[in-house]
Amino acid sequence: MSLRASCLALSLLMLAGCAAVQPERSVGRGLDDTNASISIKAAMLRAEGYALEGADVEVTDGVALITGTVPREADRQMAECLAWSALAVRAVQNELRISAATDIRDRSRDAWISQRVSSRLLRDRSIRSVNYNVEAHDGTVYLLGVARTRGELERAAAHAALVDGVSDVVTYVRVIGEASEPVARGERQARACAGEAVPTMDGQGNELMGAPDMDAPEEVRTAPVRPID
């Protein structure tokens, strides 16, 4: 076999190996999620007349999770409206709470919880941790991303529940192979915006005329907790 043919065969084998271990959350999807998060946060900073400093948004697999605290219902509603403005967003989960802003001690505790949950997922070989994003707020852990099976998702939720300081586990995770109801994206955005003229934005902050309806990920509110080996 010639050197050129050998190199070609080796390259094909390497590509096949990469495809075999490629996570379900693709690089392209990850870039779309990052750009969507940036554009939504920028829109929140520009929202005049609304107090959105205590709101945070993370986009994972097209799901925008909004957490934190705001002083008024109008602020909570506007945050959801702005989250729908990103074209890459296919579902919005508004977990904002109307209350006083959290202090640095509470934020540090939530960061510690997130780190501990992520560490447990990383050490469990039956869970592909790269497919998950862990967020914590006020003792509640939110899991986002993609699960290969329902059992894997239940195991991930069990890990989260076993971390000290966790009061609740909420999962917004798409399970591969499970059908989900399509989300009427335009209708949901119109309802969230309540007449506000908020344009749809792409990942670079450019205004677009509209966005198609997209499938929402599987939502699992109560994943059973079982012992972890």
C-alpha positions, 0 to 999 in steps of 0.5 A, a space after each residue: 500500500 502506498 504512503 498516500 493510501 496509508 495516510 488516507 486509511 488512517 485519516 478515515 479511521 480517525 474520523 470514524 473514531 471521532 464520530 463514535 465518541 462525538 457527544 450528542 450536543 454538537 459543536 455547532 449547537 453549542 455555538 448557537 447556544 452561546 451566541 443566543 445567551 450573549 444576545 439575550 443578556 445584551 438585550 436585558 442590559 438595554 431594556 429601559 424601564 425594567 429591573 433585570 440586573 438580578 436575572 440570568 439566562 443560560 441557553 442549552 440545546 436551544 432551551 433558555 433557562 432564566 433564573 434569579 430574582 426581579 422586583 416586579 412581575 413586569 420585569 419577569 415577563 419582559 425577561 421571558 419576552 427577551 429570551 424568545 427574541 433569539 432565533 436559536 431559542 426553541 423553548 423558554 423556561 422562566 424560573 425567575 422569582 419576584 423577591 429581593 436580590 440574593 446576597 453574595 453568600 447565597 450566590 456562592 452557595 449556589 455556585 458550590 452546589 453547581 460544582 458539586 453536581 457537575 463533579 458527580 456527573 463527571 465521575 459517573 461513567 454511565 452518564 455522558 456529562 458533557 451533554 449536561 449543563 447544571 445551574 443552581 439557584 436558591 438551592 434548586 438545581 436545574 439540569 439542561 441538555 441531552 440524555 441518551 436514555 431515560 435511565 441516564 436522566 434519572 441517574 443524573 437527577 439522583 446525583 443532583 438530589 444527593 448534594 448537600 443543600 439541594 432542596 429541589 431538582 428540575 430537569 429540562 432535558 431532551 431524551 434522545 428517541 422520545 417524541 415531544 410536542 412542537 412548540 408554537 414559537 410565535 404564539 409563545 413569544 407574542 403571549 410573553 411579550 404582551 404587545 411589546 414590539 421586540 424583534 427576533 434576533 439572531 446569534 449576532 444580535 441582528 434583527 430578523 423578521 420572524 422565526 419558525 416554530 421549533 420542537 421543544 425538548 422533553 421536559 421532566 419535572 419529577 425524575 425518580 431518585 434511586 441509590 447511586 453505586 
